[in-house]
């Protein structure tokens, strides 16, 4: 199994154990819907967004509003995909959705 896939599976398990599995899945779906990497549809595209969500989710608990969430989401995406062109991504809209999902937990 690929190292990235192992890390995603491990992160997903940890979030499930801490009662955050559903939030992890919702954030993955939200990121997949926004598709900042322009991967399109399909299971592989959906799985690709698990890595950044695995590092975004723990940092959301340190945020106090959507603007801080925007900073976290954008920075984590740029860290995971340093060569990707993410310039057309609406980070604010994505962060608002992430913050809403986080707030509904």
C-alpha positions in Angstrom: 0.0 0.0 0.0 1.3 3.5 -0.9 2.7 5.5 2.0 0.1 8.4 1.5 -2.8 6.0 1.4 -1.5 4.4 4.6 -1.3 7.8 6.3 -4.9 8.6 5.1 -6.3 5.4 6.4 -4.5 5.9 9.8 -5.7 9.4 10.1 -9.3 8.4 9.2 -9.1 5.7 11.9 -7.9 8.1 14.5 -10.6 10.6 13.8 -13.2 7.8 13.9 -11.8 6.7 17.3 -12.2 10.3 18.6 -15.7 10.7 17.3 -14.7 12.9 14.3 -15.0 10.4 11.5 -18.2 12.0 10.2 -16.6 15.4 10.2 -13.6 14.1 8.4 -15.8 12.6 5.7 -17.8 15.8 5.4 -14.7 17.9 5.0 -13.3 15.5 2.4 -16.6 15.8 0.5 -16.6 19.6 0.7 -13.0 19.8 -0.5 -13.8 17.3 -3.3 -16.8 19.4 -4.3 -14.7 22.6 -4.4 -12.0 20.6 -6.3 -9.2 23.2 -6.0 -6.8 20.7 -7.7 -9.2 20.2 -10.7 -9.1 16.4 -10.3 -12.7 16.0 -11.4 -15.0 13.3 -10.1 -14.4 9.8 -9.0 -13.1 7.9 -6.0 -9.4 8.6 -6.7 -10.1 12.4 -6.7 -12.1 12.1 -3.5 -9.3 10.1 -1.8 -6.7 12.6 -2.9 -8.3 15.2 -0.6 -8.0 13.0 2.5 -4.4 14.0 3.2 -4.9 17.7 3.6 -8.1 17.1 5.6 -6.1 14.9 8.0 -3.9 17.9 8.8 -6.7 20.6 8.6 -9.1 18.9 11.0 -6.9 18.9 14.1 -6.1 22.6 13.5 -9.7 23.7 13.2 -10.1 23.2 17.0 -7.6 26.0 17.4 -9.5 28.4 15.2 -12.0 30.9 16.6 -13.7 32.0 13.4 -13.9 31.3 9.6 -11.1 33.7 8.8 -8.6 31.7 10.9 -10.1 28.5 9.3 -9.4 30.1 5.9 -5.7 30.6 6.9 -5.5 27.0 8.0 -7.2 25.5 4.9 -5.2 27.6 2.5 -1.8 26.9 4.2 -2.4 23.2 4.5 -3.5 22.9 0.9 -0.4 24.8 -0.2 1.8 22.6 2.0 0.4 19.4 0.6 0.4 20.5 -3.0 3.3 23.0 -3.4 3.4 22.8 -7.2 -0.3 23.0 -7.8 -1.9 26.1 -9.2 -4.3 27.0 -6.4 -4.6 30.7 -7.4 -8.3 30.4 -8.5 -9.5 28.8 -5.3 -12.1 30.7 -3.3 -10.5 30.0 0.1 -13.0 32.2 1.9 -16.0 30.2 0.6 -14.3 26.9 1.3 -13.3 28.0 4.8 -16.9 29.2 5.6 -18.1 25.7 4.7 -15.4 24.0 6.7 -16.2 26.3 9.7 -19.9 25.6 9.4 -19.3 21.8 9.3 -16.9 22.1 12.3 -19.5 24.2 14.2 -22.2 21.6 13.7 -20.2 18.8 15.3 
